[in-house]
Amino acid sequence: MGVTSSLVLLAVVWFMVFFVVLPLRLTTQGEAGDVVPGTHKSAPADPQLRKKVRITTLWALIIWAVLAGVIWSGLITVSDYDWAGRLGDTSQR
């Protein structure tokens, strides 16, 4: 895995973790009782994005390190998922 694919993997993992972390501990404007005119009641009252970005970055780096370690170690390769045999004999590569 090269530098570019490592960065792409990190970006994918980061956004996946971000979308999981985003709704955690969310207080809506309807729950807070302070709905700003022109917004929906389910809009966040205080999204705490800076805190959520930090949490996301920490967890994404941990998950990325595990995934990258598995890929770099060769524990799992592309040929492990070649169930149809379309890649041919990859043991010589």
N, CA, C and O atoms as a printed pandas DataFrame, in Angstrom:
     atom_number atom_name residue_name chain_id  residue_number  x_coord  y_coord  z_coord
0              1         N          MET        A               1    0.850   -1.159    0.000
1              2        CA          MET        A               1    0.000    0.000    0.000
2              3         C          MET        A               1    0.902    1.229    0.000
3              4         O          MET        A               1    1.784    1.374    0.846
4              5         N          GLY        A               2    0.663    2.094   -0.952
5              6        CA          GLY        A               2    1.469    3.292   -1.084
6              7         C          GLY        A               2    0.957    4.438   -0.230
7              8         O          GLY        A               2    0.000    4.291    0.531
8              9         N          VAL        A               3    1.611    5.582   -0.371
9             10        CA          VAL        A               3    1.256    6.763    0.408
10            11         C          VAL        A               3   -0.143    7.248    0.054
11            12         O          VAL        A               3   -0.941    7.567    0.935
12            13         N          THR        A               4   -0.432    7.301   -1.239
13            14        CA          THR        A               4   -1.739    7.797   -1.672
14            15         C          THR        A               4   -2.864    6.902   -1.188
15            16         O          THR        A               4   -3.872    7.396   -0.684
16            17         N          SER        A               5   -2.708    5.600   -1.330
17            18        CA          SER        A               5   -3.759    4.695   -0.873
18            19         C          SER        A               5   -3.886    4.718    0.645
19            20         O          SER        A               5   -4.979    4.506    1.171
20            21         N          SER        A               6   -2.798    4.968    1.355
21            22        CA          SER        A               6   -2.870    5.104    2.813
22            23         C          SER        A               6   -3.681    6.331    3.206
23            24         O          SER        A               6   -4.492    6.278    4.131
24            25         N          LEU        A               7   -3.460    7.434    2.502
25            26        CA          LEU        A               7   -4.211    8.655    2.782
26            27         C          LEU        A               7   -5.687    8.501    2.423
27            28         O          LEU        A               7   -6.557    9.001    3.136
28            29         N          VAL        A               8   -5.967    7.816    1.328
29            30        CA          VAL        A               8   -7.359    7.577    0.946
30            31         C          VAL        A               8   -8.049    6.697    1.987
31            32         O          VAL        A               8   -9.191    6.958    2.365
32            33         N          LEU        A               9   -7.362    5.665    2.447
33            34        CA          LEU        A               9   -7.919    4.808    3.498
34            35         C          LEU        A               9   -8.182    5.615    4.769
35            36         O          LEU        A               9   -9.221    5.442    5.406
36            37         N          LEU        A              10   -7.260    6.487    5.138
37            38        CA          LEU        A              10   -7.449    7.330    6.315
38            39         C          LEU        A              10   -8.651    8.255    6.139
39            40         O          LEU        A              10   -9.433    8.430    7.073
40            41         N          ALA        A              11   -8.808    8.843    4.963
41            42        CA          ALA        A              11   -9.938    9.744    4.714
42            43         C          ALA        A              11  -11.268    8.989    4.789
43            44         O          ALA        A              11  -12.235    9.489    5.363
44            45         N          VAL        A              12  -11.314    7.803    4.219
45            46        CA          VAL        A              12  -12.546    7.006    4.259
46            47         C          VAL        A              12  -12.880    6.620    5.695
47            48         O          VAL        A              12  -14.030    6.741    6.116
48            49         N          VAL        A              13  -11.898    6.163    6.440
49            50        CA          VAL        A              13  -12.122    5.778    7.832
50            51         C          VAL        A              13  -12.531    6.995    8.656
51            52         O          VAL        A              13  -13.431    6.902    9.491
52            53         N          TRP        A              14  -11.878    8.139    8.430
53            54        CA          TRP        A              14  -12.190    9.340    9.196
54            55         C          TRP        A              14  -13.646    9.750    8.989
55            56         O          TRP        A              14  -14.352   10.030    9.958
56            57         N          PHE        A              15  -14.100    9.788    7.742
57            58        CA          PHE        A              15  -15.478   10.209    7.480
58            59         C          PHE        A              15  -16.488    9.189    7.999
59            60         O          PHE        A              15  -17.554    9.573    8.480
60            61         N          MET        A              16  -16.178    7.912    7.912
61            62        CA          MET        A              16  -17.086    6.905    8.456
62            63         C          MET        A              16  -17.220    7.067    9.973
63            64         O          MET        A              16  -18.325    6.995   10.511
64            65         N          VAL        A              17  -16.112    7.283   10.651
65            66        CA          VAL        A              17  -16.158    7.479   12.099
66            67         C          VAL        A              17  -16.865    8.798   12.428
67            68         O          VAL        A              17  -17.616    8.869   13.401
68            69         N          PHE        A              18  -16.631    9.839   11.626
69            70        CA          PHE        A              18  -17.264   11.135   11.862
70            71         C          PHE        A              18  -18.784   11.033   11.798
71            72         O          PHE        A              18  -19.486   11.618   12.623
72            73         N          PHE        A              19  -19.290   10.288   10.816
73            74        CA          PHE        A              19  -20.737   10.153   10.692
74            75         C          PHE        A              19  -21.331    9.291   11.800
75            76         O          PHE        A              19  -22.531    9.372   12.063
76            77         N          VAL        A              20  -20.520    8.473   12.449
77            78        CA          VAL        A              20  -20.985    7.727   13.618
78            79         C          VAL        A              20  -20.966    8.624   14.857
79            80         O          VAL        A              20  -21.883    8.566   15.677
80            81         N          VAL        A              21  -19.937    9.442   14.997
81            82        CA          VAL        A              21  -19.772   10.293   16.177
82            83         C          VAL        A              21  -20.708   11.499   16.137
83            84         O          VAL        A              21  -21.119   11.988   17.190
84            85         N          LEU        A              22  -21.044   11.977   14.973
85            86        CA          LEU        A              22  -21.817   13.210   14.832
86            87         C          LEU        A              22  -23.120   13.231   15.637
87            88         O          LEU        A              22  -23.384   14.240   16.291
88            89         N          PRO        A              23  -23.938   12.196   15.631
89            90        CA          PRO        A              23  -25.186   12.282   16.406
90            91         C          PRO        A              23  -25.058   11.960   17.898
91            92         O          PRO        A              23  -26.052   12.044   18.620
92            93         N          LEU        A              24  -23.883   11.598   18.374
93            94        CA          LEU        A              24  -23.727   11.249   19.781
94            95         C          LEU        A              24  -23.869   12.482   20.669
95            96         O          LEU        A              24  -23.337   13.548   20.360
96            97         N          ARG        A              25  -24.590   12.321   21.774
97            98        CA          ARG        A              25  -24.834   13.397   22.748
98            99         C          ARG        A              25  -25.355   14.665   22.091
99           100         O          ARG        A              25  -24.941   15.771   22.440
100          101         N          LEU        A              26  -26.261   14.501   21.144
101          102        CA          LEU        A              26  -26.832   15.623   20.417
102          103         C          LEU        A              26  -28.058   16.139   21.155
103          104         O          LEU        A              26  -28.969   15.371   21.465
104          105         N          THR        A              27  -28.083   17.420   21.434
105          106        CA          THR        A              27  -29.249   18.069   22.026
106          107         C          THR        A              27  -29.880   18.941   20.957
107          108         O          THR        A              27  -29.249   19.869   20.449
108          109         N          THR        A              28  -31.118   18.645   20.618
109          110        CA          THR        A              28  -31.793   19.420   19.581
110          111         C          THR        A              28  -32.333   20.721   20.156
111          112         O          THR        A              28  -32.434   20.884   21.372
112          113         N          GLN        A              29  -32.673   21.634   19.276
113          114        CA          GLN        A              29  -33.244   22.906   19.709
114          115         C          GLN        A              29  -34.607   22.686   20.346
115          116         O          GLN        A              29  -34.993   23.418   21.257
116          117         N          GLY        A              30  -35.338   21.684   19.874
117          118        CA          GLY        A              30  -36.634   21.368   20.465
118          119         C          GLY        A              30  -36.493   20.860   21.885
119          120         O          GLY        A              30  -37.297   21.203   22.752
120          121         N          GLU        A              31  -35.460   20.031   22.135
121          122        CA          GLU        A              31  -35.214   19.531   23.497
122          123         C          GLU        A              31  -34.734   20.646   24.416
123          124         O          GLU        A              31  -35.087   20.676   25.595
124          125         N          ALA        A              32  -33.934   21.559   23.883
125          126        CA          ALA        A              32  -33.406   22.661   24.687
126          127         C          ALA        A              32  -34.457   23.740   24.933
127          128         O          ALA        A              32  -34.311   24.558   25.842
128          129         N          GLY        A              33  -35.518   23.740   24.121
129          130        CA          GLY        A              33  -36.578   24.731   24.280
130          131         C          GLY        A              33  -36.238   26.086   23.716
131          132         O          GLY        A              33  -36.888   27.072   24.061
132          133         N          ASP        A              34  -35.234   26.168   22.855
133          134        CA          ASP        A              34  -34.811   27.442   22.271
134          135         C          ASP        A              34  -34.684   27.262   20.761
135          136         O          ASP        A              34  -33.580   27.096   20.242
136          137         N          VAL        A              35  -35.818   27.295   20.059
137          138        CA          VAL        A              35  -35.821   27.107   18.611
138          139         C          VAL        A              35  -35.593   28.452   17.935
139          140         O          VAL        A              35  -36.360   29.396   18.127
140          141         N          VAL        A              36  -34.532   28.528   17.142
141          142        CA          VAL        A              36  -34.207   29.745   16.400
142          143         C          VAL        A              36  -35.172   29.847   15.236
143          144         O          VAL        A              36  -35.369   28.864   14.521
144          145         N          PRO        A              37  -35.785   31.016   15.020
145          146        CA          PRO        A              37  -36.719   31.162   13.904
146          147         C          PRO        A              37  -36.052   30.832   12.564
147          148         O          PRO        A              37  -34.941   31.279   12.279
148          149         N          GLY        A              38  -36.744   30.054   11.765
149          150        CA          GLY        A              38  -36.229   29.659   10.458
150          151         C          GLY        A              38  -35.515   28.324   10.471
151          152         O          GLY        A              38  -35.095   27.844    9.418
152          153         N          THR        A              39  -35.365   27.708   11.641
153          154        CA          THR        A              39  -34.722   26.398   11.731
154          155         C          THR        A              39  -35.737   25.363   12.205
155          156         O          THR        A              39  -36.797   25.704   12.731
156          157         N          HIS        A              40  -35.400   24.124   12.014
157          158        CA          HIS        A              40  -36.265   23.021   12.429
158          159         C          HIS        A              40  -35.998   22.689   13.890
159          160         O          HIS        A              40  -34.915   22.959   14.409
160          161         N          LYS        A              41  -36.993   22.101   14.549
161          162        CA          LYS        A              41  -36.826   21.746   15.958
162          163         C          LYS        A              41  -35.732   20.709   16.167
163          164         O          LYS        A              41  -35.148   20.636   17.248
164          165         N          SER        A              42  -35.448   19.909   15.149
165          166        CA          SER        A              42  -34.435   18.854   15.295
166          167         C          SER        A              42  -33.023   19.334   14.983
167          168         O          SER        A              42  -32.081   18.542   15.005
168          169         N          ALA        A              43  -32.869   20.626   14.693
169          170        CA          ALA        A              43  -31.527   21.169   14.466
170          171         C          ALA        A              43  -30.759   21.180   15.787
171          172         O          ALA        A              43  -31.345   21.432   16.840
172          173         N          PRO        A              44  -29.450   20.908   15.739
173          174        CA          PRO        A              44  -28.693   20.860   16.989
174          175         C          PRO        A              44  -28.620   22.224   17.672
175          176         O          PRO        A              44  -28.435   23.254   17.023
176          177         N          ALA        A              45  -28.768   22.207   18.992
177          178        CA          ALA        A              45  -28.657   23.447   19.768
178          179         C          ALA        A              45  -27.190   23.834   19.922
179          180         O          ALA        A              45  -26.829   24.999   19.755
180          181         N          ASP        A              46  -26.355   22.864   20.238
181          182        CA          ASP        A              46  -24.914   23.080   20.370
182          183         C          ASP        A              46  -24.220   21.863   19.775
183          184         O          ASP        A              46  -24.061   20.857   20.466
184          185         N          PRO        A              47  -23.795   21.926   18.494
185          186        CA          PRO        A              47  -23.257   20.723   17.844
186          187         C          PRO        A              47  -21.916   20.245   18.389
187          188         O          PRO        A              47  -21.583   19.075   18.201
188          189         N          GLN        A              48  -21.136   21.081   19.047
189          190        CA          GLN        A              48  -19.832   20.731   19.604
190          191         C          GLN        A              48  -18.929   20.068   18.558
191          192         O          GLN        A              48  -18.344   19.014   18.807
192          193         N          LEU        A              49  -18.827   20.693   17.401
193          194        CA          LEU        A              49  -18.072   20.105   16.290
194          195         C          LEU        A              49  -16.590   19.957   16.590
195          196         O          LEU        A              49  -15.979   18.964   16.195
196          197         N          ARG        A              50  -16.001   20.922   17.281
197          198        CA          ARG        A              50  -14.566   20.835   17.571
198          199         C          ARG        A              50  -14.255   19.583   18.402
199          200         O          ARG        A              50  -13.290   18.870   18.129
200          201         N          LYS        A              51  -15.075   19.333   19.404
201          202        CA          LYS        A              51  -14.891   18.154   20.252
202          203         C          LYS        A              51  -15.107   16.870   19.455
203          204         O          LYS        A              51  -14.372   15.897   19.621
204          205         N          LYS        A              52  -16.114   16.875   18.594
205          206        CA          LYS        A              52  -16.417   15.684   17.806
206          207         C          LYS        A              52  -15.340   15.410   16.758
207          208         O          LYS        A              52  -15.065   14.254   16.436
208          209         N          VAL        A              53  -14.735   16.466   16.228
209          210        CA          VAL        A              53  -13.639   16.286   15.273
210          211         C          VAL        A              53  -12.429   15.680   15.971
211          212         O          VAL        A              53  -11.752   14.823   15.403
212          213         N          ARG        A              54  -12.150   16.118   17.199
213          214        CA          ARG        A              54  -11.031   15.541   17.953
214          215         C          ARG        A              54  -11.264   14.064   18.258
215          216         O          ARG        A              54  -10.368   13.237   18.089
216          217         N          ILE        A              55  -12.468   13.742   18.707
217          218        CA          ILE        A              55  -12.805   12.343   18.999
218          219         C          ILE        A              55  -12.707   11.508   17.734
219          220         O          ILE        A              55  -12.171   10.400   17.750
220          221         N          THR        A              56  -13.230   12.045   16.637
221          222        CA          THR        A              56  -13.187   11.336   15.356
222          223         C          THR        A              56  -11.760   11.077   14.922
223          224         O          THR        A              56  -11.431    9.973   14.488
224          225         N          THR        A              57  -10.910   12.083   15.035
225          226        CA          THR        A              57   -9.523   11.932   14.606
226          227         C          THR        A              57   -8.807   10.879   15.433
227          228         O          THR        A              57   -8.064   10.063   14.888
228          229         N          LEU        A              58   -9.019   10.888   16.732
229          230        CA          LEU        A              58   -8.384    9.896   17.598
230          231         C          LEU        A              58   -8.811    8.477   17.213
231          232         O          LEU        A              58   -7.963    7.611   16.999
232          233         N          TRP        A              59  -10.106    8.241   17.126
233          234        CA          TRP        A              59  -10.591    6.897   16.794
234          235         C          TRP        A              59  -10.242    6.490   15.367
235          236         O          TRP        A              59   -9.937    5.326   15.109
236          237         N          ALA        A              60  -10.286    7.449   14.435
237          238        CA          ALA        A              60   -9.955    7.127   13.043
238          239         C          ALA        A              60   -8.494    6.718   12.909
239          240         O          ALA        A              60   -8.174    5.801   12.154
240          241         N          LEU        A              61   -7.607    7.389   13.634
241          242        CA          LEU        A              61   -6.189    7.020   13.577
242          243         C          LEU        A              61   -5.949    5.623   14.155
243          244         O          LEU        A              61   -5.128    4.866   13.637
244          245         N          ILE        A              62   -6.666    5.286   15.225
245          246        CA          ILE        A              62   -6.524    3.952   15.807
246          247         C          ILE        A              62   -7.028    2.887   14.828
247          248         O          ILE        A              62   -6.352    1.886   14.590
248          249         N          ILE        A              63   -8.209    3.107   14.270
249          250        CA          ILE        A              63   -8.779    2.137   13.322
250          251         C          ILE        A              63   -7.920    2.042   12.075
251          252         O          ILE        A              63   -7.691    0.949   11.558
252          253         N          TRP        A              64   -7.433    3.205   11.580
253          254        CA          TRP        A              64   -6.584    3.206   10.395
254          255         C          TRP        A              64   -5.292    2.445   10.652
255          256         O          TRP        A              64   -4.824    1.710    9.782
256          257         N          ALA        A              65   -4.714    2.610   11.831
257          258        CA          ALA        A              65   -3.463    1.913   12.155
258          259         C          ALA        A              65   -3.665    0.401   12.150
259          260         O          ALA        A              65   -2.806   -0.341   11.675
260          261         N          VAL        A              66   -4.781   -0.049   12.669
261          262        CA          VAL        A              66   -5.070   -1.489   12.651
262          263         C          VAL        A              66   -5.248   -1.982   11.215
263          264         O          VAL        A              66   -4.666   -2.993   10.823
264          265         N          LEU        A              67   -6.052   -1.264   10.440
265          266        CA          LEU        A              67   -6.276   -1.675    9.046
266          267         C          LEU        A              67   -4.982   -1.631    8.231
267          268         O          LEU        A              67   -4.686   -2.563    7.483
268          269         N          ALA        A              68   -4.222   -0.561    8.375
269          270        CA          ALA        A              68   -2.970   -0.439    7.628
270          271         C          ALA        A              68   -1.978   -1.519    8.055
271          272         O          ALA        A              68   -1.257   -2.064    7.219
272          273         N          GLY        A              69   -1.939   -1.828    9.339
273          274        CA          GLY        A              69   -1.053   -2.889    9.819
274          275         C          GLY        A              69   -1.411   -4.243    9.238
275          276         O          GLY        A              69   -0.531   -5.026    8.880
276          277         N          VAL        A              70   -2.707   -4.518    9.146
277          278        CA          VAL        A              70   -3.142   -5.787    8.545
278          279         C          VAL        A              70   -2.776   -5.828    7.067
279          280         O          VAL        A              70   -2.322   -6.857    6.567
280          281         N          ILE        A              71   -2.967   -4.729    6.374
281          282        CA          ILE        A              71   -2.654   -4.692    4.940
282          283         C          ILE        A              71   -1.146   -4.809    4.719
283          284         O          ILE        A              71   -0.703   -5.600    3.886
284          285         N          TRP        A              72   -0.355   -4.029    5.457
285          286        CA          TRP        A              72    1.102   -4.047    5.274
286          287         C          TRP        A              72    1.732   -5.372    5.690
287          288         O          TRP        A              72    2.751   -5.776    5.131
288          289         N          SER        A              73    1.138   -6.046    6.660
289          290        CA          SER        A              73    1.700   -7.322    7.099
290          291         C          SER        A              73    1.449   -8.439    6.097
291          292         O          SER        A              73    2.136   -9.460    6.126
292          293         N          GLY        A              74    0.489   -8.264    5.225
293          294        CA          GLY        A              74    0.168   -9.297    4.247
294          295         C          GLY        A              74   -0.739  -10.377    4.826
295          296         O          GLY        A              74   -0.937  -11.422    4.206
296          297         N          LEU        A              75   -1.282  -10.131    5.998
297          298        CA          LEU        A              75   -2.185  -11.077    6.630
298          299         C          LEU        A              75   -3.416  -11.325    5.750
299          300         O          LEU        A              75   -3.882  -12.458    5.624
300          301         N          ILE        A              76   -3.932  -10.259    5.150
301          302        CA          ILE        A              76   -5.045  -10.350    4.209
302          303         C          ILE        A              76   -4.595   -9.710    2.902
303          304         O          ILE        A              76   -4.095   -8.585    2.900
304          305         N          THR        A              77   -4.768  -10.409    1.809
305          306        CA          THR        A              77   -4.385   -9.896    0.492
306          307         C          THR        A              77   -5.599   -9.906   -0.425
307          308         O          THR        A              77   -6.656  -10.429   -0.073
308          309         N          VAL        A              78   -5.431   -9.321   -1.605
309          310        CA          VAL        A              78   -6.502   -9.289   -2.588
310          311         C          VAL        A              78   -6.849  -10.699   -3.041
311          312         O          VAL        A              78   -8.016  -11.000   -3.290
312          313         N          SER        A              79   -5.866  -11.551   -3.150
313          314        CA          SER        A              79   -6.116  -12.917   -3.616
314          315         C          SER        A              79   -6.947  -13.723   -2.616
315          316         O          SER        A              79   -7.538  -14.735   -2.992
316          317         N          ASP        A              80   -7.002  -13.301   -1.366
317          318        CA          ASP        A              80   -7.864  -13.968   -0.392
318          319         C          ASP        A              80   -9.337  -13.793   -0.736
319          320         O          ASP        A              80  -10.171  -14.604   -0.334
320          321         N          TYR        A              81   -9.656  -12.746   -1.472
321          322        CA          TYR        A              81  -11.036  -12.469   -1.851
322          323         C          TYR        A              81  -11.322  -12.802   -3.311
323          324         O          TYR        A              81  -12.364  -12.406   -3.833
324          325         N          ASP        A              82  -10.447  -13.503   -3.962
325          326        CA          ASP        A              82  -10.634  -13.901   -5.352
326          327         C          ASP        A              82  -11.344  -15.253   -5.399
327          328         O          ASP        A              82  -10.760  -16.271   -5.771
328          329         N          TRP        A              83  -12.617  -15.233   -5.010
329          330        CA          TRP        A              83  -13.378  -16.473   -4.939
330          331         C          TRP        A              83  -13.689  -17.036   -6.320
331          332         O          TRP        A              83  -13.870  -18.246   -6.460
332          333         N          ALA        A              84  -13.755  -16.191   -7.340
333          334        CA          ALA        A              84  -14.066  -16.660   -8.692
334          335         C          ALA        A              84  -12.819  -17.111   -9.441
335          336         O          ALA        A              84  -12.937  -17.673  -10.530
336          337         N          GLY        A              85  -11.634  -16.885   -8.895
337          338        CA          GLY        A              85  -10.393  -17.293   -9.552
338          339         C          GLY        A              85  -10.037  -16.453  -10.750
339          340         O          GLY        A              85   -9.369  -16.951  -11.657
340          341         N          ARG        A              86  -10.443  -15.217  -10.800
341          342        CA          ARG        A              86  -10.207  -14.364  -11.957
342          343         C          ARG        A              86   -8.789  -13.782  -11.995
343          344         O          ARG        A              86   -8.324  -13.366  -13.056
344          345         N          LEU        A              87   -8.105  -13.748  -10.862
345          346        CA          LEU        A              87   -6.766  -13.182  -10.834
346          347         C          LEU        A              87   -5.682  -14.163  -11.288
347          348         O          LEU        A              87   -4.544  -13.768  -11.540
348          349         N          GLY        A              88   -6.036  -15.409  -11.386
349          350        CA          GLY        A              88   -5.046  -16.411  -11.776
350          351         C          GLY        A              88   -4.186  -16.795  -10.600
351          352         O          GLY        A              88   -4.574  -16.602   -9.447
352          353         N          ASP        A              89   -3.005  -17.345  -10.887
353          354        CA          ASP        A              89   -2.089  -17.772   -9.840
354          355         C          ASP        A              89   -1.310  -16.555   -9.345
355          356         O          ASP        A              89   -0.443  -16.046  -10.056
356          357         N          THR        A              90   -1.611  -16.085   -8.132
357          358        CA          THR        A              90   -0.937  -14.901   -7.589
358          359         C          THR        A              90    0.233  -15.263   -6.691
359          360         O          THR        A              90    0.860  -14.373   -6.116
360          361         N          SER        A              91    0.540  -16.526   -6.556
361          362        CA          SER        A              91    1.647  -16.926   -5.686
362          363         C          SER        A              91    2.997  -16.571   -6.299
363          364         O          SER        A              91    3.987  -16.467   -5.576
364          365         N          GLN        A              92    3.059  -16.382   -7.632
365          366        CA          GLN        A              92    4.315  -16.052   -8.309
366          367         C          GLN        A              92    4.582  -14.563   -8.357
367          368         O          GLN        A              92    5.665  -14.155   -8.775
368          369         N          ARG        A              93    3.658  -13.757   -7.956
369          370        CA          ARG        A              93    3.819  -12.291   -8.053
370          371         C          ARG        A              93    4.584  -11.763   -6.890
371          372         O          ARG        A              93    4.817  -10.557   -6.800
